[in-house]
Amino acid sequence: MCDVWYLLLVHVIFTLIVCSICVSLDNGGWATDESSILAFEGPCNIEVRDASQLSQEEFIKRYAHQSPVVVKGATDNRNFHQICSKDELIRNHGTKKIRLSSANTYSYEKRDVSLKYYIEKVMKPQTLTMLGNETFYWFGDNNYTEWEDVFNRYKPPPYKLPFMTGAYSFGVADAGTGVPFHFHGPGFGEVIYGRKRWFLYPPEKTPSFHPNRTTLQWLFEDYPNLHPDDKPIECTINQGEIIYFPDRWWHATLNIDKSVFISTFLG
């Protein structure tokens, strides 16, 4: 009888462990074929903080104008995660027009398609042969009127910069895609599903990159040959984590998996 109870207990514990793993790995239906994953997680040399130990005052003093920071546990966006699942987005917003942008630095080429068409026909993993001007994906240019109901469900990072307000940029992209190096005002980036690798340089250090080569190509072709002094500041952001980057910091991104993400640009 003891053996039976012991086996039952082991089964229950194993089931709980498996269930907890399944919950933690929930991808919202944005499953990524492992064979299409070419990018990988790298080192993280950006300071990582827990939101419970990072006050607004310390954020302003240490990071707002000085350096990027990764924050864990900043917001509880579980409800937002639910409405960003693949089935929910297609069901509730599939007919909406979205604006795709080319993934190269000095191009303003755009394409307007429905969200459903983008997800089912356009969105695909990045390959090492595709150039930036051949890659179109959705990472912003949102119509705020059409997406207001979605943005109203999002809880932004709790940290503020004086005299600045936030504007959202929401998107979905496949594995290996990303934005090449560029800069603008300060902001936050949060991953809703998937993993996103960030590369950053301070304003005074311009990175070396080809404007029509993708971030994936840069990672494989240029990154390994960089002198240690020329390596970027970087970190991979996981589901529910946020990264803050200060004003005019160069940054490039790379989606390791199929990813859903939202940025809050401050201005």
LUMLO-945583 format. One line per field, with one value per residue: residue number from 1; residue in three letters; chain; x negated, y negated, z negated of N, C-alpha, C, CB in turn. Coordinates in steps of 0.2 Angstrom, whole numbers, plus 5000, padded with zeros to 4 digits. Glycine has a CB too. Layout:
REM residues N
seq	(NUM;...)
type	(ALA;...)
mol	(A;...)
n_x	(X;...)
n_y	(Y;...)
n_z	(Z;...)
ca_x	(X;...)
ca_y	(Y;...)
ca_z	(Z;...)
c_x	(X;...)
c_y	(Y;...)
c_z	(Z;...)
cb_x	(X;...)
cb_y	(Y;...)
cb_z	(Z;...)
END
This chain:
REM residues 267
seq	(1;2;3;4;5;6;7;8;9;10;11;12;13;14;15;16;17;18;19;20;21;22;23;24;25;26;27;28;29;30;31;32;33;34;35;36;37;38;39;40;41;42;43;44;45;46;47;48;49;50;51;52;53;54;55;56;57;58;59;60;61;62;63;64;65;66;67;68;69;70;71;72;73;74;75;76;77;78;79;80;81;82;83;84;85;86;87;88;89;90;91;92;93;94;95;96;97;98;99;100;101;102;103;104;105;106;107;108;109;110;111;112;113;114;115;116;117;118;119;120;121;122;123;124;125;126;127;128;129;130;131;132;133;134;135;136;137;138;139;140;141;142;143;144;145;146;147;148;149;150;151;152;153;154;155;156;157;158;159;160;161;162;163;164;165;166;167;168;169;170;171;172;173;174;175;176;177;178;179;180;181;182;183;184;185;186;187;188;189;190;191;192;193;194;195;196;197;198;199;200;201;202;203;204;205;206;207;208;209;210;211;212;213;214;215;216;217;218;219;220;221;222;223;224;225;226;227;228;229;230;231;232;233;234;235;236;237;238;239;240;241;242;243;244;245;246;247;248;249;250;251;252;253;254;255;256;257;258;259;260;261;262;263;264;265;266;267)
type	(MET;CYS;ASP;VAL;TRP;TYR;LEU;LEU;LEU;VAL;HIS;VAL;ILE;PHE;THR;LEU;ILE;VAL;CYS;SER;ILE;CYS;VAL;SER;LEU;ASP;ASN;GLY;GLY;TRP;ALA;THR;ASP;GLU;SER;SER;ILE;LEU;ALA;PHE;GLU;GLY;PRO;CYS;ASN;ILE;GLU;VAL;ARG;ASP;ALA;SER;GLN;LEU;SER;GLN;GLU;GLU;PHE;ILE;LYS;ARG;TYR;ALA;HIS;GLN;SER;PRO;VAL;VAL;VAL;LYS;GLY;ALA;THR;ASP;ASN;ARG;ASN;PHE;HIS;GLN;ILE;CYS;SER;LYS;ASP;GLU;LEU;ILE;ARG;ASN;HIS;GLY;THR;LYS;LYS;ILE;ARG;LEU;SER;SER;ALA;ASN;THR;TYR;SER;TYR;GLU;LYS;ARG;ASP;VAL;SER;LEU;LYS;TYR;TYR;ILE;GLU;LYS;VAL;MET;LYS;PRO;GLN;THR;LEU;THR;MET;LEU;GLY;ASN;GLU;THR;PHE;TYR;TRP;PHE;GLY;ASP;ASN;ASN;TYR;THR;GLU;TRP;GLU;ASP;VAL;PHE;ASN;ARG;TYR;LYS;PRO;PRO;PRO;TYR;LYS;LEU;PRO;PHE;MET;THR;GLY;ALA;TYR;SER;PHE;GLY;VAL;ALA;ASP;ALA;GLY;THR;GLY;VAL;PRO;PHE;HIS;PHE;HIS;GLY;PRO;GLY;PHE;GLY;GLU;VAL;ILE;TYR;GLY;ARG;LYS;ARG;TRP;PHE;LEU;TYR;PRO;PRO;GLU;LYS;THR;PRO;SER;PHE;HIS;PRO;ASN;ARG;THR;THR;LEU;GLN;TRP;LEU;PHE;GLU;ASP;TYR;PRO;ASN;LEU;HIS;PRO;ASP;ASP;LYS;PRO;ILE;GLU;CYS;THR;ILE;ASN;GLN;GLY;GLU;ILE;ILE;TYR;PHE;PRO;ASP;ARG;TRP;TRP;HIS;ALA;THR;LEU;ASN;ILE;ASP;LYS;SER;VAL;PHE;ILE;SER;THR;PHE;LEU;GLY)
mol	(A;A;A;A;A;A;A;A;A;A;A;A;A;A;A;A;A;A;A;A;A;A;A;A;A;A;A;A;A;A;A;A;A;A;A;A;A;A;A;A;A;A;A;A;A;A;A;A;A;A;A;A;A;A;A;A;A;A;A;A;A;A;A;A;A;A;A;A;A;A;A;A;A;A;A;A;A;A;A;A;A;A;A;A;A;A;A;A;A;A;A;A;A;A;A;A;A;A;A;A;A;A;A;A;A;A;A;A;A;A;A;A;A;A;A;A;A;A;A;A;A;A;A;A;A;A;A;A;A;A;A;A;A;A;A;A;A;A;A;A;A;A;A;A;A;A;A;A;A;A;A;A;A;A;A;A;A;A;A;A;A;A;A;A;A;A;A;A;A;A;A;A;A;A;A;A;A;A;A;A;A;A;A;A;A;A;A;A;A;A;A;A;A;A;A;A;A;A;A;A;A;A;A;A;A;A;A;A;A;A;A;A;A;A;A;A;A;A;A;A;A;A;A;A;A;A;A;A;A;A;A;A;A;A;A;A;A;A;A;A;A;A;A;A;A;A;A;A;A;A;A;A;A;A;A;A;A;A;A;A;A;A;A;A;A;A;A)
n_x	(4996;4990;4981;4989;4995;4984;4980;4991;4990;4977;4982;4991;4983;4974;4983;4987;4975;4973;4985;4982;4971;4977;4985;4976;4970;4979;4984;4994;4999;4991;4981;4964;4955;4942;4932;4931;4925;4912;4905;4899;4898;4887;4874;4877;4874;4880;4887;4898;4913;4924;4941;4947;4937;4933;4935;4944;4936;4923;4922;4923;4911;4901;4902;4911;4905;4892;4889;4894;4906;4913;4928;4937;4953;4960;4973;4989;4995;5004;5017;5016;5008;5016;5025;5017;5014;5012;5024;5033;5029;5031;5045;5051;5045;5041;5045;5041;5031;5014;4998;4983;4966;4950;4935;4923;4910;4910;4923;4939;4949;4966;4979;4996;5007;5019;5021;5023;5019;5006;5001;5003;4998;4987;4979;4964;4950;4934;4920;4903;4900;4909;4911;4912;4921;4929;4936;4951;4960;4971;4969;4974;4981;4995;5012;5020;5033;5040;5033;5035;5043;5035;5023;5028;5029;5016;5003;4992;4974;4969;4961;4956;4952;4948;4959;4962;4972;4979;4979;4986;4979;4983;4981;4979;4969;4958;4946;4929;4931;4929;4925;4913;4898;4902;4907;4916;4927;4929;4935;4945;4945;4955;4957;4970;4974;4962;4944;4932;4918;4907;4896;4885;4877;4869;4873;4861;4854;4854;4861;4854;4861;4870;4881;4891;4891;4897;4901;4899;4890;4879;4876;4871;4861;4853;4853;4845;4832;4829;4819;4815;4817;4826;4838;4855;4866;4878;4892;4904;4921;4934;4951;4962;4953;4945;4935;4926;4920;4909;4910;4906;4898;4890;4898;4901;4912;4917;4927;4928;4937;4954;4962;4971;4973;4971;4968;4964;4962;4955;4958)
n_y	(5006;4994;4992;4990;4977;4970;4970;4964;4951;4947;4947;4936;4925;4925;4922;4909;4902;4904;4897;4884;4881;4881;4870;4859;4859;4855;4850;4843;4848;4845;4854;4859;4866;4877;4879;4867;4858;4848;4838;4834;4834;4823;4816;4807;4791;4780;4771;4780;4778;4781;4776;4774;4769;4757;4741;4727;4715;4720;4725;4714;4707;4717;4723;4716;4706;4711;4725;4741;4753;4768;4774;4784;4791;4779;4775;4782;4790;4801;4802;4794;4802;4813;4807;4805;4817;4829;4834;4825;4813;4814;4817;4806;4795;4798;4793;4780;4767;4766;4759;4763;4762;4761;4769;4762;4749;4736;4734;4731;4738;4745;4756;4760;4771;4784;4789;4803;4808;4805;4813;4826;4826;4818;4817;4824;4835;4827;4828;4831;4826;4817;4800;4783;4775;4784;4789;4788;4783;4782;4769;4758;4742;4741;4738;4728;4726;4738;4747;4744;4751;4762;4756;4750;4760;4763;4763;4751;4749;4744;4733;4716;4702;4685;4673;4680;4691;4706;4716;4729;4744;4757;4774;4790;4803;4815;4828;4823;4811;4793;4776;4766;4757;4741;4725;4715;4706;4709;4725;4739;4757;4771;4789;4799;4812;4824;4822;4809;4802;4789;4776;4764;4747;4733;4716;4709;4719;4725;4739;4751;4756;4763;4754;4761;4774;4787;4788;4801;4806;4797;4802;4815;4812;4800;4798;4809;4805;4793;4782;4784;4771;4766;4772;4774;4767;4778;4789;4803;4802;4809;4816;4805;4797;4781;4768;4754;4740;4726;4709;4707;4718;4730;4744;4761;4775;4792;4805;4820;4830;4833;4818;4807;4791;4775;4758;4743;4727;4713;4696)
n_z	(5000;4996;5006;5017;5014;5014;5027;5033;5027;5033;5046;5046;5042;5053;5063;5059;5061;5075;5079;5074;5082;5094;5093;5091;5103;5112;5128;5134;5146;5155;5161;5165;5177;5174;5183;5190;5183;5182;5176;5159;5141;5133;5123;5108;5104;5099;5086;5075;5067;5053;5053;5041;5033;5039;5039;5044;5042;5041;5054;5062;5058;5061;5073;5083;5091;5093;5095;5103;5096;5090;5085;5074;5070;5070;5074;5074;5086;5090;5095;5107;5114;5117;5126;5136;5141;5155;5161;5155;5160;5174;5175;5169;5175;5188;5200;5201;5208;5209;5208;5216;5215;5223;5219;5218;5216;5222;5229;5234;5238;5239;5236;5236;5229;5224;5207;5205;5218;5218;5207;5212;5225;5227;5217;5212;5208;5206;5218;5221;5233;5237;5240;5232;5239;5244;5235;5226;5213;5198;5187;5180;5184;5181;5182;5172;5168;5173;5166;5153;5143;5140;5136;5124;5115;5112;5100;5096;5094;5077;5075;5077;5087;5085;5091;5102;5113;5118;5133;5142;5150;5159;5163;5173;5178;5187;5184;5183;5189;5188;5182;5190;5185;5178;5172;5160;5149;5131;5124;5120;5122;5123;5122;5128;5132;5136;5139;5139;5145;5140;5146;5142;5143;5136;5139;5144;5150;5165;5173;5184;5199;5213;5222;5229;5225;5215;5197;5194;5203;5200;5187;5190;5199;5196;5182;5176;5179;5173;5163;5146;5139;5148;5147;5144;5132;5124;5123;5121;5121;5113;5112;5105;5100;5099;5108;5106;5115;5117;5123;5140;5141;5151;5157;5161;5166;5164;5167;5159;5159;5166;5163;5152;5148;5140;5140;5130;5135;5130;5129)
ca_x	(5000;4986;4978;4995;4996;4978;4980;4996;4987;4973;4985;4994;4977;4972;4989;4987;4969;4975;4990;4979;4967;4981;4988;4971;4968;4985;4982;5000;5001;4985;4976;4959;4952;4935;4927;4931;4922;4905;4902;4898;4897;4880;4872;4881;4870;4884;4889;4904;4916;4931;4945;4949;4931;4931;4939;4944;4931;4917;4923;4921;4904;4895;4903;4915;4901;4886;4888;4900;4908;4918;4932;4941;4958;4962;4980;4993;4999;5007;5023;5014;5005;5022;5028;5012;5013;5013;5031;5037;5028;5034;5052;5054;5042;5038;5047;5038;5026;5008;4993;4977;4960;4944;4930;4916;4909;4912;4928;4946;4954;4971;4984;5002;5010;5023;5017;5024;5015;4999;4999;5004;4995;4981;4974;4960;4943;4928;4915;4897;4899;4913;4908;4916;4926;4933;4940;4956;4963;4975;4966;4977;4986;5001;5018;5022;5040;5042;5030;5036;5046;5029;5018;5031;5028;5009;5001;4985;4969;4971;4956;4958;4947;4951;4961;4963;4977;4977;4983;4985;4978;4985;4980;4978;4964;4956;4940;4924;4932;4927;4924;4906;4896;4905;4908;4921;4928;4929;4941;4946;4947;4958;4959;4976;4972;4955;4938;4929;4911;4906;4889;4885;4871;4870;4873;4854;4850;4858;4859;4852;4866;4872;4888;4896;4890;4902;4898;4897;4884;4874;4874;4867;4855;4849;4852;4840;4826;4828;4814;4819;4819;4831;4844;4861;4870;4883;4896;4910;4927;4939;4958;4964;4947;4944;4929;4926;4914;4910;4911;4901;4893;4890;4900;4904;4916;4917;4932;4926;4943;4960;4962;4976;4969;4974;4963;4967;4958;4956;4956)
ca_y	(5000;4988;4991;4987;4970;4967;4969;4959;4945;4946;4945;4930;4920;4925;4918;4902;4900;4903;4891;4877;4879;4879;4863;4855;4859;4854;4846;4840;4851;4842;4859;4858;4872;4876;4879;4861;4854;4847;4834;4838;4830;4821;4814;4801;4786;4775;4773;4783;4776;4783;4770;4772;4766;4752;4736;4721;4711;4723;4726;4707;4706;4721;4725;4712;4702;4714;4732;4745;4757;4773;4774;4790;4790;4772;4775;4789;4790;4807;4800;4792;4808;4817;4804;4805;4824;4829;4835;4820;4807;4815;4817;4799;4790;4800;4789;4773;4765;4765;4756;4766;4758;4764;4770;4759;4743;4730;4735;4729;4742;4748;4760;4761;4778;4785;4793;4810;4810;4804;4818;4832;4826;4814;4818;4830;4834;4824;4832;4828;4824;4811;4793;4779;4772;4789;4791;4783;4785;4777;4767;4751;4738;4743;4734;4728;4727;4745;4752;4741;4756;4766;4752;4749;4766;4764;4759;4748;4749;4739;4728;4710;4697;4679;4669;4685;4695;4712;4718;4737;4747;4764;4778;4797;4805;4822;4829;4821;4804;4788;4770;4764;4751;4734;4722;4710;4704;4714;4729;4746;4762;4777;4795;4802;4819;4826;4819;4803;4800;4782;4774;4756;4743;4726;4711;4707;4724;4727;4746;4753;4760;4761;4752;4766;4781;4788;4789;4808;4806;4794;4806;4820;4810;4795;4798;4813;4802;4787;4781;4784;4765;4764;4777;4770;4769;4783;4794;4806;4800;4814;4815;4801;4792;4775;4765;4747;4737;4719;4705;4707;4724;4734;4751;4766;4780;4798;4810;4827;4834;4829;4814;4802;4786;4768;4753;4737;4722;4707;4689)
ca_z	(5000;4996;5013;5021;5012;5016;5034;5034;5025;5038;5052;5045;5042;5060;5067;5057;5064;5082;5080;5073;5087;5100;5092;5092;5110;5117;5134;5137;5152;5160;5161;5169;5180;5172;5189;5193;5178;5184;5171;5153;5136;5132;5117;5106;5101;5097;5079;5075;5061;5052;5052;5034;5030;5043;5038;5049;5041;5044;5062;5065;5056;5063;5080;5087;5096;5093;5098;5103;5090;5091;5079;5073;5065;5070;5075;5075;5093;5092;5099;5113;5117;5119;5132;5141;5144;5162;5163;5153;5164;5180;5174;5167;5179;5194;5206;5200;5212;5205;5212;5215;5216;5225;5213;5219;5212;5226;5234;5231;5242;5235;5239;5232;5230;5218;5202;5207;5224;5216;5203;5215;5231;5228;5211;5212;5204;5210;5220;5221;5240;5238;5238;5228;5243;5247;5229;5224;5207;5194;5181;5178;5189;5179;5182;5165;5168;5174;5161;5146;5138;5138;5132;5118;5111;5110;5094;5098;5088;5072;5074;5081;5088;5084;5097;5108;5114;5122;5139;5142;5157;5158;5169;5173;5183;5187;5181;5187;5191;5183;5185;5190;5181;5179;5165;5159;5142;5126;5124;5117;5126;5120;5126;5125;5133;5139;5136;5143;5143;5141;5147;5141;5143;5134;5145;5146;5154;5171;5175;5191;5202;5220;5222;5232;5222;5209;5191;5194;5207;5196;5182;5192;5203;5193;5175;5173;5180;5169;5158;5140;5138;5152;5145;5142;5125;5127;5119;5124;5117;5113;5111;5099;5097;5103;5108;5107;5119;5116;5129;5145;5141;5156;5155;5166;5163;5167;5164;5160;5161;5168;5157;5152;5144;5140;5137;5128;5137;5125;5132)
c_x	(4996;4983;4983;4995;4990;4978;4985;4993;4982;4976;4988;4989;4975;4977;4988;4981;4971;4979;4987;4974;4971;4983;4982;4968;4973;4983;4988;5002;4996;4979;4971;4956;4945;4930;4927;4927;4915;4902;4902;4897;4889;4879;4877;4876;4873;4887;4896;4907;4923;4935;4946;4943;4929;4936;4939;4938;4924;4917;4920;4913;4899;4896;4906;4911;4894;4885;4894;4900;4913;4921;4937;4947;4961;4970;4983;4998;5002;5013;5021;5011;5011;5024;5023;5010;5014;5020;5035;5036;5031;5042;5054;5051;5039;5040;5044;5032;5020;5003;4986;4971;4954;4939;4923;4916;4912;4917;4935;4951;4959;4976;4990;5006;5015;5019;5017;5019;5008;4997;4999;5000;4988;4976;4971;4953;4938;4923;4909;4896;4904;4910;4914;4922;4931;4937;4945;4960;4966;4972;4968;4981;4993;5006;5021;5029;5042;5039;5031;5039;5040;5025;5021;5030;5021;5007;4994;4981;4971;4967;4958;4952;4950;4953;4962;4969;4975;4982;4981;4984;4978;4984;4979;4973;4961;4949;4934;4925;4929;4926;4916;4904;4899;4905;4913;4922;4928;4935;4940;4948;4949;4959;4965;4976;4965;4949;4935;4923;4909;4898;4889;4878;4873;4870;4866;4851;4855;4856;4857;4857;4867;4879;4894;4895;4894;4898;4895;4890;4878;4872;4870;4860;4851;4848;4846;4833;4825;4823;4818;4821;4825;4838;4849;4863;4876;4886;4902;4916;4932;4946;4959;4959;4947;4937;4930;4919;4915;4910;4905;4896;4895;4893;4902;4907;4916;4922;4929;4931;4948;4961;4968;4973;4973;4968;4967;4961;4959;4954;4961)
c_y	(4994;4987;4988;4979;4966;4965;4964;4952;4943;4943;4938;4924;4920;4921;4911;4899;4898;4897;4884;4876;4877;4872;4858;4854;4858;4849;4843;4842;4849;4847;4858;4865;4872;4876;4872;4856;4853;4843;4837;4832;4829;4819;4808;4797;4780;4776;4775;4781;4779;4776;4768;4769;4760;4746;4731;4717;4714;4724;4719;4706;4710;4723;4720;4709;4705;4720;4736;4750;4762;4774;4780;4788;4783;4771;4782;4788;4797;4806;4798;4798;4812;4814;4804;4812;4824;4830;4829;4814;4808;4815;4810;4794;4792;4796;4782;4772;4763;4762;4760;4762;4763;4764;4768;4752;4737;4730;4733;4733;4745;4752;4761;4767;4779;4790;4801;4812;4810;4811;4825;4832;4823;4816;4824;4829;4831;4829;4828;4825;4818;4805;4789;4777;4777;4792;4786;4786;4780;4775;4760;4748;4740;4737;4734;4729;4734;4749;4749;4747;4761;4762;4751;4754;4767;4760;4757;4749;4743;4733;4722;4706;4690;4676;4674;4689;4701;4713;4725;4738;4754;4768;4786;4798;4812;4822;4827;4814;4799;4781;4768;4758;4745;4731;4717;4708;4710;4719;4735;4751;4768;4783;4798;4810;4819;4823;4814;4802;4793;4781;4767;4754;4736;4722;4709;4713;4727;4734;4746;4758;4758;4760;4757;4773;4781;4789;4797;4809;4803;4798;4812;4818;4805;4796;4803;4810;4795;4787;4781;4777;4762;4768;4772;4772;4773;4787;4797;4805;4806;4812;4811;4797;4786;4772;4758;4744;4729;4715;4706;4713;4728;4741;4755;4772;4786;4803;4817;4832;4830;4825;4809;4797;4779;4764;4747;4731;4716;4701;4684)
c_z	(5000;5003;5018;5020;5014;5023;5036;5032;5031;5044;5051;5045;5049;5064;5065;5061;5071;5083;5079;5079;5093;5099;5094;5099;5115;5122;5137;5144;5158;5160;5166;5171;5178;5178;5192;5189;5179;5179;5164;5147;5135;5125;5115;5102;5099;5090;5079;5067;5060;5050;5045;5030;5034;5042;5044;5048;5043;5051;5065;5064;5060;5070;5085;5093;5096;5097;5098;5097;5092;5084;5079;5068;5065;5070;5075;5081;5095;5096;5106;5117;5120;5126;5138;5144;5151;5164;5161;5158;5171;5180;5173;5172;5185;5200;5206;5205;5207;5210;5211;5218;5218;5219;5215;5217;5216;5231;5230;5235;5237;5239;5234;5234;5224;5214;5204;5213;5222;5212;5207;5222;5231;5223;5212;5209;5209;5212;5220;5228;5241;5236;5235;5232;5246;5241;5227;5218;5203;5188;5179;5184;5187;5180;5175;5164;5168;5169;5154;5141;5136;5134;5125;5113;5109;5104;5095;5092;5083;5071;5079;5082;5088;5091;5103;5108;5118;5128;5140;5150;5156;5164;5168;5179;5182;5184;5186;5190;5186;5187;5185;5186;5183;5172;5165;5152;5138;5127;5121;5123;5122;5124;5123;5126;5137;5135;5141;5141;5145;5142;5146;5141;5140;5140;5148;5150;5159;5173;5182;5194;5209;5220;5225;5230;5216;5203;5191;5197;5203;5190;5184;5196;5200;5186;5173;5174;5177;5164;5151;5138;5142;5151;5143;5135;5127;5121;5123;5119;5118;5112;5105;5096;5102;5103;5109;5110;5118;5123;5134;5145;5147;5154;5162;5163;5167;5164;5165;5162;5164;5162;5158;5147;5145;5137;5135;5130;5133;5129;5130)
cb_x	(5005;4980;4976;5001;4997;4972;4982;5002;4983;4968;4991;4997;4972;4971;4996;4987;4963;4978;4996;4975;4962;4987;4990;4965;4965;4991;4978;4999;5008;4983;4979;4953;4953;4934;4930;4938;4923;4904;4907;4891;4900;4878;4865;4888;4863;4890;4888;4905;4916;4931;4951;4950;4926;4929;4938;4950;4931;4916;4930;4925;4903;4896;4908;4919;4900;4884;4882;4900;4909;4915;4936;4937;4956;4959;4982;4997;4994;5008;5028;5009;5001;5027;5031;5005;5017;5009;5034;5035;5020;5032;5054;5052;5036;5041;5055;5037;5027;5005;4992;4977;4958;4941;4930;4915;4902;4905;4928;4947;4951;4975;4982;5007;5005;5030;5019;5031;5016;4998;5004;5011;5000;4983;4978;4960;4941;4925;4916;4891;4900;4920;4906;4913;4923;4929;4934;4961;4959;4982;4959;4971;4984;5001;5023;5019;5044;5039;5023;5042;5051;5026;5017;5038;5030;5005;5001;4985;4962;4972;4949;4964;4943;4947;4957;4956;4984;4978;4981;4991;4971;4993;4974;4985;4958;4957;4939;4923;4939;4920;4927;4903;4888;4912;4901;4928;4935;4928;4943;4950;4942;4964;4953;4982;4978;4956;4932;4934;4906;4909;4886;4889;4867;4865;4876;4850;4849;4857;4865;4845;4872;4870;4889;4896;4882;4906;4903;4902;4885;4877;4881;4871;4858;4853;4859;4840;4825;4835;4809;4814;4813;4829;4842;4867;4872;4880;4898;4909;4930;4937;4962;4966;4941;4949;4924;4927;4914;4904;4911;4897;4895;4883;4905;4898;4923;4910;4939;4923;4946;4966;4956;4983;4962;4980;4958;4969;4958;4952;4957)
cb_y	(5000;4989;4998;4990;4969;4971;4976;4960;4945;4952;4950;4929;4923;4932;4921;4901;4904;4910;4892;4877;4886;4884;4862;4857;4866;4851;4850;4833;4848;4835;4866;4853;4873;4882;4884;4858;4856;4844;4827;4842;4833;4816;4812;4803;4785;4773;4766;4790;4769;4788;4770;4779;4771;4754;4732;4717;4709;4730;4727;4701;4707;4727;4731;4707;4695;4715;4735;4750;4753;4780;4768;4796;4792;4768;4771;4790;4787;4811;4795;4786;4812;4817;4797;4802;4829;4835;4841;4818;4807;4822;4821;4798;4787;4807;4788;4771;4760;4771;4748;4773;4754;4762;4777;4759;4742;4727;4742;4721;4747;4742;4767;4755;4784;4789;4792;4812;4805;4798;4819;4833;4823;4806;4817;4833;4841;4818;4836;4832;4829;4813;4789;4774;4768;4795;4793;4782;4789;4780;4768;4747;4740;4746;4736;4722;4722;4747;4752;4736;4760;4769;4746;4747;4773;4762;4763;4741;4748;4742;4731;4706;4698;4674;4663;4689;4692;4718;4713;4740;4744;4765;4776;4801;4800;4825;4837;4825;4803;4790;4764;4763;4751;4735;4718;4713;4700;4712;4730;4746;4764;4775;4800;4799;4822;4823;4825;4797;4805;4778;4777;4755;4743;4724;4705;4705;4730;4722;4750;4755;4761;4767;4745;4765;4782;4794;4788;4813;4803;4787;4810;4824;4807;4788;4801;4819;4801;4785;4775;4786;4760;4764;4782;4771;4762;4787;4790;4813;4794;4820;4821;4806;4796;4769;4768;4743;4740;4716;4697;4700;4728;4735;4750;4768;4778;4802;4809;4829;4838;4834;4810;4804;4785;4768;4751;4737;4721;4707;4690)
cb_z	(4994;4991;5016;5020;5004;5014;5038;5030;5018;5040;5053;5038;5038;5063;5065;5050;5063;5084;5075;5066;5089;5100;5085;5088;5112;5112;5139;5137;5155;5158;5162;5166;5188;5167;5194;5195;5171;5191;5170;5153;5129;5137;5116;5102;5105;5102;5074;5076;5060;5046;5056;5030;5029;5050;5031;5049;5033;5040;5064;5062;5048;5059;5079;5084;5094;5086;5094;5109;5084;5093;5077;5071;5058;5075;5081;5068;5098;5086;5096;5112;5112;5114;5131;5139;5140;5165;5159;5146;5165;5183;5168;5160;5175;5195;5207;5193;5217;5201;5211;5220;5210;5231;5211;5227;5210;5229;5236;5231;5246;5231;5241;5233;5231;5220;5195;5208;5230;5211;5197;5217;5236;5227;5204;5220;5202;5206;5226;5220;5245;5234;5245;5225;5249;5249;5223;5230;5203;5193;5181;5177;5196;5172;5188;5161;5173;5181;5162;5146;5141;5145;5135;5119;5115;5116;5087;5101;5091;5065;5075;5078;5095;5080;5098;5109;5116;5117;5145;5140;5159;5156;5172;5174;5183;5194;5180;5193;5193;5180;5181;5197;5181;5182;5163;5162;5141;5119;5131;5111;5131;5115;5126;5129;5138;5146;5135;5144;5146;5136;5153;5135;5150;5128;5142;5141;5149;5177;5173;5192;5197;5225;5225;5240;5221;5211;5185;5197;5214;5193;5178;5197;5210;5194;5172;5177;5188;5166;5159;5134;5139;5159;5140;5146;5121;5132;5112;5125;5119;5108;5112;5094;5098;5100;5114;5100;5126;5112;5127;5145;5134;5160;5150;5171;5161;5168;5168;5153;5154;5170;5156;5149;5147;5136;5143;5121;5144;5119;5140)
END
